[in-house]
Amino acid sequence: MKKVNWILVLVLGLMTINLFGGETTNFSGTWTLDETKLTGDPNMPRMDAKKIIVKQNNDSLATERFYSNPMMGDFTVSEKLTLDGKECKTVEEYGTRLSTATWSEDMKCLTINSTLKMNWDGQDVEMGSVEIWSLEQESILKIDITRDTPMGSMKDIIFYNKL
């Protein structure tokens, strides 16, 4: 009888985990910027990556972001983050980025908080960003982004299509 009770408890426990635990969203893949969904002044240069390659496992997220803009030319930024909220440091061509990545309670959205410290024409500049990543229809990466710059705060929503 004790054995049957333990089996029943185990089965009910697993069912509860499946019902309420859900699965962690996996952002792995190659994503291209959907320029048809961009907002704002089309004559202003954008700082959005044209392409993002994401490799995600249980405890980390590695990204390669490919940029192209008139001010800085073509360049790539690679970053590896842990998914446990620990601060990660990335040294880039233009400065040093400190970032953390944390999951929403339902494990569907990933928030990446970053601070970039750089020297621009002899001036020390610090810029922050908060990116909230989510998937729409498994093939669309939506990034809600807030950028804090010396010129003020800018909010945007950027969409990427999975290749």
C-alpha positions in Angstrom: 0.0 0.0 0.0 2.9 2.4 0.8 4.4 1.8 -2.6 1.1 2.7 -4.3 0.9 5.9 -2.3 4.4 6.9 -3.3 3.8 6.2 -6.9 0.6 8.3 -6.8 2.5 11.2 -5.1 5.3 11.0 -7.7 2.8 11.0 -10.7 0.8 13.9 -9.2 4.1 15.8 -8.6 5.2 15.3 -12.2 1.8 16.4 -13.5 2.0 19.6 -11.4 5.5 20.4 -12.7 4.3 20.0 -16.3 1.2 22.1 -15.7 2.8 24.9 -13.9 6.5 24.7 -14.6 6.4 25.1 -18.3 9.4 25.1 -20.5 12.1 27.8 -20.8 11.9 29.7 -24.1 14.8 28.8 -26.4 16.1 31.8 -28.5 18.7 29.7 -30.4 18.9 30.4 -34.1 19.8 33.0 -36.7 17.6 36.1 -36.7 17.4 38.9 -39.3 16.1 42.4 -38.6 12.6 42.9 -40.0 13.1 46.4 -41.4 9.4 46.6 -42.4 8.4 46.9 -38.8 10.9 49.6 -37.7 9.4 52.7 -36.2 10.8 56.2 -35.9 12.4 58.6 -38.4 13.7 56.6 -41.4 16.4 59.3 -42.1 18.0 58.8 -38.7 20.8 56.2 -38.4 19.7 53.1 -36.4 21.8 51.1 -33.9 19.9 47.8 -34.3 21.8 44.7 -35.3 21.0 43.6 -38.8 21.5 39.9 -37.8 21.8 38.1 -34.5 23.1 34.5 -34.1 22.0 33.0 -30.8 23.3 29.8 -29.1 21.5 29.0 -25.9 21.8 26.1 -23.5 20.4 25.5 -20.0 22.7 28.1 -18.3 24.1 30.5 -20.9 23.2 32.6 -23.9 25.9 33.4 -26.6 25.1 36.1 -29.2 26.9 37.4 -32.2 25.3 40.7 -33.4 26.1 42.1 -36.8 25.8 45.8 -37.2 26.0 48.2 -40.2 25.5 51.9 -39.9 26.9 55.1 -41.4 28.5 56.4 -38.2 30.5 53.3 -37.2 30.6 51.1 -40.3 30.2 47.3 -40.2 31.1 45.5 -37.0 30.3 42.5 -34.9 29.7 42.2 -31.2 30.0 38.8 -29.5 28.7 38.3 -26.0 28.3 35.3 -23.6 25.9 35.7 -20.7 24.9 33.4 -17.9 21.2 33.0 -17.4 21.3 33.2 -13.6 21.6 37.0 -13.2 25.3 37.1 -12.6 27.2 40.0 -14.1 29.2 39.2 -17.3 31.9 41.5 -18.8 32.5 41.8 -22.5 35.3 43.9 -23.9 34.3 45.4 -27.3 36.1 47.5 -29.8 34.3 50.6 -28.5 34.4 49.9 -24.8 33.5 47.5 -22.0 30.0 46.1 -21.5 28.6 44.8 -18.2 25.5 42.7 -18.6 23.1 40.5 -16.6 20.4 38.2 -18.0 17.4 37.1 -16.0 14.2 35.1 -16.7 10.7 36.2 -16.1 8.8 34.1 -13.6 7.1 32.1 -16.4 10.4 31.6 -18.2 9.0 33.0 -21.4 10.8 36.4 -21.4 14.5 37.1 -20.9 15.6 40.5 -19.7 19.2 41.7 -20.5 20.4 44.7 -18.6 23.6 46.2 -20.0 25.9 49.2 -19.3 28.4 50.2 -21.9 31.4 52.3 -20.8 33.4 53.9 -23.7 35.5 56.9 -24.7 34.0 58.9 -27.5 36.2 61.7 -28.9 38.0 62.0 -25.5 34.9 62.0 -23.5 34.0 59.1 -21.1 30.4 58.0 -22.0 28.2 55.5 -20.3 25.1 54.1 -22.0 22.6 51.7 -20.5 20.1 49.4 -22.1 17.3 47.1 -21.0 16.2 44.4 -23.6 13.2 42.2 -23.0 13.3 39.2 -25.4 10.2 37.2 -26.2 9.1 34.9 -29.1 6.0 35.4 -31.2 4.9 32.3 -33.2 8.3 30.6 -32.6 9.7 32.4 -35.7 9.6 36.0 -34.6 12.0 37.4 -32.0 10.6 40.5 -30.3 12.9 42.8 -28.4 11.5 45.6 -26.3 14.4 47.9 -25.7 15.1 51.0 -23.7 18.4 52.8 -24.3 19.7 55.4 -21.9 22.1 57.7 -23.6 23.6 61.1 -22.8 20.9 62.5 -25.2 18.1 60.9 -23.2 16.1 57.7 -23.0 14.8 56.0 -26.1 12.3 53.2 -26.3 11.7 50.9 -29.2 10.4 47.5 -30.2 12.5 45.6 -32.7 11.4 42.4 -34.6 13.7 39.7 -36.0 12.6 36.9 -38.3 14.1 33.4 -37.9 16.1 32.1 -40.9 
